[in-house]
Amino acid sequence: MQMMLEVKQLTGGYNPRRPVLHEVDFHVKPGEMVGLIGLNGAGKSTTIKHILGLMEPQQGNIKIADVMLKENSEKYRSAFAYVPETPILFDELTVEEHLRLTGMAYGVEDKRYEQSIVQLLEQFQMTNKRQSFASHLSKGMKQKVMIMNALLASPELFIIDEPFLGLDPIGIRSLLEQLVQLKNDGAAILMSSHILSTVETYCDRLIILHQGKVVAQGTMEMIRHKAGAPFATANLEELFYHFTKEGAN
Ligand SMILES: Nc1ncnc2c1ncn2[C@@H]1O[C@H](COP(=O)(O)OP(=O)(O)OP(=O)(O)O)[C@@H](O)[C@H]1O
């Protein structure tokens, strides 16, 4: 099966003499939700910045939809939508204007646009905020606008950074339902989160980053196997602790 996202032997960071990431290697296929987890400072956001093309790999390469950014930036960029941890909106635009902009940027047809935004606004309990300016929204509502924009764009790959923090329980459930639907329809999803129970329940595979290295990856079964016999029935939190405790690797 074609890889939607391929990160190959990625070494990178903010200073060429002191890389933050060391030969990070993983992929996400269509129809898969993959969780990227690690302690504070493990390198999750740095990995995501490289994938977004905001940072240049020092070694290795990244492909989205089979192309590197430098080979075909339009194909690379239009294949994914990114939901950042901290919402980034235009204060002077309304919720609907944000959605309209996304619809235009991703070429969403008028008919699908109308149907989608009515559904999204309802699912995320934002119908009565349709005409509100972004500056008048709460933090969680801003996060919902970012998520609705990504869902409206409906790309082949979603990159979602710590999506649950600002959301209320209904928002979390709506997001998870939508992600499962998208995945079942063939989308690839890379999600970074500290909420391990949710990651364990929803992700098909996991990548555990520790001090800029992948210390374990695969299905829960594969990660349990790697941890050894005492972890045969361990949950993700126990496995996470095992692989990220001081000096684990
Ligand atoms: N702008 C920056 N300049 C220099 N170093 C940075 C910068 N941003 C992050 N770092 C360093 O890179 C390392 C990885 O940080 P990163 O933000 O990728 O971690 P993270 O896994 O996303 O953590 P968290 O769970 O806290 O969000 C840390 O040592 C951090 O200090």
The ligand as an ORCA input file, in Angstrom:
! r2SCAN-3c Opt
* xyz 0 1
  N      12.492     27.103     18.911
  C      13.379     26.294     19.517
  N      14.697     26.593     19.546
  C      15.607     25.773     20.138
  N      15.272     24.605     20.731
  C      13.977     24.257     20.738
  C      12.967     25.079     20.145
  N      11.765     24.460     20.296
  C      12.019     23.308     20.973
  N      13.339     23.189     21.243
  C      13.986     22.062     21.933
  O      13.793     20.885     21.183
  C      13.556     19.772     22.054
  C      12.266     19.097     21.619
  O      11.182     20.001     21.831
  P       9.729     19.755     21.234
  O       8.994     21.045     21.322
  O       9.843     19.106     19.904
  O       9.142     18.700     22.288
  P       7.688     18.061     22.413
  O       7.880     16.586     22.413
  O       6.781     18.625     21.397
  O       7.287     18.523     23.879
  P       5.867     18.932     24.556
  O       5.193     17.644     24.912
  O       6.311     19.686     25.769
  O       5.102     19.774     23.568
  C      13.540     20.316     23.469
  O      14.818     20.068     24.035
  C      13.340     21.801     23.286
  O      13.994     22.531     24.287
*
